[in-house]
């Protein structure tokens, strides 16, 4: 009887132990699942974090690249702006110079007109006192200059240029020889003649029949007849040279002696 009880107790103990072991195993299994789930959750979170880190790293690299590009553009713009500023400074200085020149031009313009008038007066007086060649042409040139003085459509600069051109023409007269036709009063009779001019040192005439010749005397401001035949050939040759009908050669023509100063 006692043995039977011991067996029953042992069996009950074993059953209890088995149930306990089963319970412990179940608990351990649940704990392991929980641990695995937590590990998976951590891995997923770590993966998500790594993706975020990678995205932030890519964005950082892109931002750094953009920063470097913008920095280069800014450096280029600084150089460009500095160059533009120098150009602007130069233009401002030039504008100042132009404004100053405009002010000076206004002053000069007021002074130019009296100067031009004086130059025309001087030119007219010079022509009156000069050797009388091409008088009609020279006087017409002076009249043209005087007529332009009152013209509003001609600038002061142009008027001054025209006067300088007239002076240049008068200056050229003294360096050239010339032949042209005209008339001279000889013994009270108007005769057609050929004029031969050597600069301003000699002005001679010869009638168209080559019989009479004369020279201008600047001191007496009159024509002086030359001896018949004395300079006839020389004047005829000079006329041909002036007309470019003969080559340049030495001529024996009357020239006024220089006066002592």
Protein Blocks (a to p, Z undefined) as FASTA:
>chain_A
ZZmmmmmmmmmmmmmmmmmmmmmmmmmmmmmmmmmmmmmmmmmmmmmmmmmmmmmmmmmm
mmmmmmmmmmmmmmmmmmmmmmmmmmmmmmmmmmmmmmmmmmmmmmmmmmmmmmmmmmmm
mmmmmmmmmccehklmmmmmmmmmmmmmmpmkbcfklmmmmmmmmmmmmmmmmmcccddd
ddddeehiacddddddehjlbccdddfklmaccdddfklopaddddehklmmmmmmmmmm
mnopaccddddddddddddZZ
